[in-house]
Amino acid sequence: QLFIAVLSLFIYIFTKISVDMYAGAVFIQLALKWNIYLALVLLLSVTALYTVAGGLAAVIYTDAAQTAIMLAGALTLMGFSFAEVGGWNALMQGYANAIPSVRVPNTTCGIPRDDAFHIFRDPVNSDLPWPGAIIGMSIPSMWYWCSDQVIVQRSLAAKTLTHAKGGSLLAAYLKVLPFFAIMLPGMISRILYTDEVACADPDLCKQICGNTVGCSDIAYAKLVMELLPAGLRGLMMAVMIAALMSSLTSIFNSSSTIFTMDLWKTFRSHASEWELMIVGRVFVLVLVLVSVLWIPVVQASQGGQLFIYIQSISTYLQPPVSIIFLMGCFWRRTNEKVQKHKHFTSGLGVMRLQLDYLPCRVHSGA
């Protein structure tokens, strides 16, 4: 229990809180031309007020309303995007030619991949081999939908078992839409704003988005700011920021619950409700501070591509929880002793994670 609690908190810091804060700050930065850390302060301040004012019920109801508005806005943006680029055939042709005018000589940086429109890619030489996409991605998905405290907490809050099952099925169907509402518009954004979204020169990227690694993370926000009419643009920005704040509120609530109930009460079994409340709030502040300090790593990781960063961290840290959950479902002899042996496999993921973020040693010829 202690191991799962600590691992869950690490996953929340690396893949949820820091990523949500960074994504929200990118939207605010692009809309208001603010420094990214000033945007973070604004986002966290409003989120803090939102957290104090409402509880889990408020989060769930606002999520439902925001989902409908976001879907309408995203599908509208998709329509504007296809109209601007000239349709599907123009997307196919334009993406292959979306090469920035300023590139680093003798490199392939900034050149679109030949297999960009292939879901199942080469199992050896591609950036996303199809065996990894099918088998590897099943493990983080199992953790997220079956073991993540944020999702489980919402399922347990359902009125009946039927409501919980229906909500899960509806969420599964909605997961089909990001391909049309997010991914394709993102590719169109590269065509329309090639020199900005696909910038390949570090100095130029620094000027555009403040990140020397790349500016692909601004693709969707760039479409919102440039293509949508003024009123719809403001509504879409407000809903996106509100959704990110709602997500942060849910994560803060779940993280506080994990720390106070699974960790703090282990060492102080007779802690009062008042003590647990104070400890939970202080822990959330610490969690936010650590996540903010991690944001520069998020910016610089995986070529500046936020989605790839999330998936890489997930595949390093989440397999032990998924394995334990799967064994608990299908093997009755699964107990604490078996789980302890499985936890040792997480050490391999942590070691692999360190290799991604340890600085390379450059040996001098002197």
N, C-alpha and C positions, 0 to 999 in steps of 0.2 A: 504493500500500500504506500509506504514512504517513497519507494523508488518511482512508482507510477506518478505520484503527486509531484515529485521534483522534476521528473521528465516532462510532465505536462506543462509545468511552469516554464521550463526552458523552451519548449515548443511554442508556447504563447508569445514569449519574448521575441524569438527569432523569426517566426513565420506569421504572427498575427498582429501583435501590437505595433511593432516597429514598421511593418509593411503597411498597415492601415494608416498610421500617422504619416508615413512618407507619401502614400498615394493621395491622402487628403491635402497635404501641404503642397504637392505638385499642382493640384487643381487651383488652390488659392493663389499660389505663386504665379501661375499663368494668367489668372483672371485679374489679379490686383497688382501684379508686378512687384510683389513683396519678396523679401529675403525668405528663404525656405524655413529658417528657424523662427522668424517672426510669425510666419504662417502657422507653424507648429504651436506656438504659444496661444494664438487665437483659437485654433482647433481644440486644444486641450482645455482651455478656459471654458469654452461653451459646452464641451463634453462634461466637464465637472459639474456645471450648473444643471445639465440635463440628467446626470446621474443622481444628484441629490434630490431633484424635484420628482422623479418618477421611479418606479420599480420595474420588475420583470414584466408585469402586465402592460405597463406603458410602452416598454420596448417592443413587445410582441405586436400590439395594436398599431403602433407607428410603422413598424416594419411592413405589416400587411398593406397599409395605405401607400407607403413609399414604393413598394414592389410594383403595384399597379401603375403608379406614375412613372417609375423608372422604365418599365417595359414599354409604355406608350412613348416616352421620350426617346428611348434607344431605337425603337423601330422607326420612329419618325426621322431620327438622325440617319439611320441606314438608308431610308428613302432619299433624303437630301444628298447623301454621299454617292449613291449610285447615279442619281440624276446629274450630279456635278462631274463624275468621272466618265459618264457615257455608257453605262451598262456593264453587263458581265464580260462581254468580249473585250471591251476597253480595259477592264480590270486585269484580265489575263495578259493582255499585251503590255499595258502600262507598267505593271509591277516588274516585269522582267527588265524593263528599261529605266526603272527608278534608281538611277545611280547618281550620287551627289557629285556636284561639279568640282568640289575640293576633296581630294583623297590623299592618303599617304602613299607615296610611290612604292611600287614592287610589292604590294599587298593586295589581298582580296577583300579587305575591310570596306564595307559599303556596297558591295556587289550582291544582289539578291541571289539566293540559292536556286539551283535548277529544279529542286524537288519541293519548292515552296507550296505548291498546290496539291501535294501528295500527303494523305493522312498516314498511309503505311509506307514507311521509308526503308531504305536499304538497312539490313540488320547489322552491317559492319561499318560502313563508311559515312553514314548520315549523322546529323546532329541529334536525331531522335529515332533510334532504331525501333522497328515495330515490335520486337519481343519485349523491349523495355517499356514501350507505351502500353502494351496490353497487360503483361504480367507485373511489371514493376509498379505501374500506377495503381494497380488494384490494392496494393498494401496501404499506401497513404489514404486511399479512398475509404478503405475499411475502417481505418482509425478515425477518420473525420466523421463519417456518417454513423458509426456504431459506438465509438468510445470517447469522442470529444465531449468534454463537459458542457460546452456551449450548446451543442446540438442535443445531447441527452437531456439537458435541463429543459429545453423547449419541448421536447417530446413528452417528458414527464409532466409538464404543465398543461397538457391537453385535457379536455373535459372527460373524454372516454378513450378507450383503446381504439375505437373506430376512428375518432378524430385524429389520433396519433398516426394511425396507418394511412389515413387519407392525406394528411399533411405531408408525410414522407413521400407518398406516390406523386403528389402534386409537385413537390420540390424536384423529384427525379425528372419529371416531364419538363419542368422549367429549365433544367440544365442543358436541354437541347438548344435553347435559344441563344446562348452566348456566341455560338459559331456564326450566326447570322447578325446578331445585334452588336457584337463587340469585335470579333476577329476580322470579319470582312471589312467593316469600316476602318479598322486599324490598318489594314493593307492599303485601303484607298487613301488613308491619310499619308502614307509613305509616297504615294504617287503624286498627290496634290502638293505636298510640302516636303519634297525630297531632301533639299539641302538642310532642312531643320530636323525632321524626324530621323533621317538616315545619315546624319552628319558623321563623317569618318575621321576628320582632323581633330585631335584633342583640344587644341586652342579654340577652334571654332565652336566645338561642342560646349566648352566652358562658357563662352559668350552667350550661347543660345539658351541653355538650360542649367548652367552651373555645375555640370558633371562632365569631366574629361573623358569618361568611358563611352558615353553614348547618350542619345536623347530619345530613344524609342519609347520611353515611358510617357512622353508627353503626347503621343500620337492621338489618343482618344480625346484628351482635353483640348488639343489643338482643333480637332473637328468641331467640338462643341462651341468653342469660342469664335470660329471663323465661318461656319456654315449655317448655324441655326439663327432664326430671327431673334431680335433683342429680347422680347418677352419670353419666348420658349427657351432661349439660352439661359436667362436668369433662373427660370424654373428648373431646368435640368441641372444647373450648377448647384442650386439650393438642395435639390433632392439627393444628388450625389454626395454632397457634404453631410447632409442629415443621415444618409445611410451609413456613411463611414463612422459618424459619431455614434449611431445606434449600435454598430458592430463593436466599437470600442467599449461602449457601456456594457454590453453583454459579456465581453471578455474580461473586463475589470470585475464584474460581478462574479463570474465563474472563478477567476483567479483568486479573488478574496476568499471565496468559499473553500476552495481547495487548500489554501494556506492555513486558514483558521481551523477547519474541521479535520483535515488529514495530517497536518504538521504541528500546528501550535497546540492543539488539544492532546496530541501524543505526549508532549512534554509537560503540559499543564492541564491535566485532566479535569481539574475543578475550576477552571477559568469561568468567570461570570459572563453573562451576555454583553454587559457593558465593555468588559475587557476585550472580548472577541470582536466587538464592533470597532473599537479604537485600533486594535492590532490590524484588522482587515483594511481600514482606511489608510493607515500608515504604510502597510505593505503595498497597496495600490500606488502610492506616491513613489515608493522605491522602484516598483515595476516600471512606472512611466519613465523615471530617470534613467534606468538601465536601457530601456528601449530607445530613448532619444540618443543616448551615447552610441547605440548600435546602428543608427540610421546611416552614418557615413559609410559603414561596411555594406549596407544594403544598396546604397547608391553605386558603389564601385564594383559590386559583385556581378559575375556572370555577364560581362559585357554590357552592364547597365540595363539588363532585361529582367524586370521584376518577376514575371511569371516563372522564368527558368530558375531564378533564385529561390522562390517559394518551393518549387518541386524538388530542387536539389537538397535543401535543408530537410524537407519532409521525408525523403527517402533515406536520409542518414539517421534520423532520430525516431521515426514512428514504427518501424517494423516490429520491435519487441512487444509493443502494446497490441498490435494487430494479431500477432501470433498467439499471445495469451488469450485474447478474445475468441479467436477461432478455435483454439484447443478447448476453452471452456464450453463452447457450444456443442462440440462433437465428441469430446472425450471426458467421460465422467470422472476419471481418476486424476484430472487436473487439480492440483492443490498448491499450497504456498511453496512447498519444496520444489515442485516442478517449475513454478514461476521464477524462483530464484535462479535456477540454472539458465532459464531463458534470458534473464536480465543481463547475463554476462555477454550475450551477443550484441547488446547495445554498445559495448565498448568498441566494437569494430566500427560502428557508425560514427562514434565520437572521434575515433582516430582518423577516419576518412574525412570528416568535417574539418579537422585541424589542418589537413594537408591543403585544403582549398584556401585557407586564410593565413597560413604561415608565410612570411615574406621569403622570396627566393634569394638564395645566397649567390652573389656574383663574385667570383674569385678574380682578384686583380692579377695581372701578369707581372706586376712589379715584384 
